[in-house]
Amino acid sequence: MVKLKITTKGQVTLKREVLDHFGAKPGDDIEIVLLPKGEGNIHAIGRKLPIKSLFGMFAYKAKRTHSIDEINDVIEAGWAGEVKY
């Protein structure tokens, strides 16, 4: 458990241990989700990445490609309730 002190201005300084735990870096934002009964969840919001870093993110590296006819056969089998892989 990490204890933090509240200043007279109502501010809290997060210790390095806490920032390291969240993986927070300078320039990142911290978000606190307020919950009932005076509780909350705190987590770091990472820096925004350039759009270029998202290219190819969901690329699937298949061992082989399938023809349109093969894909249509599997779709038809699925609609017919047959299991065909």
Secondary structure, 3 states (H helix, E strand, C coil): CCCCCECCCCCECCCHHHHHHHCCCCCCEEEEEEECCCEEEEEEECCCCCHHHHCCCCCCCCCCCCCHHHHHHHHHHHHHCCCCC
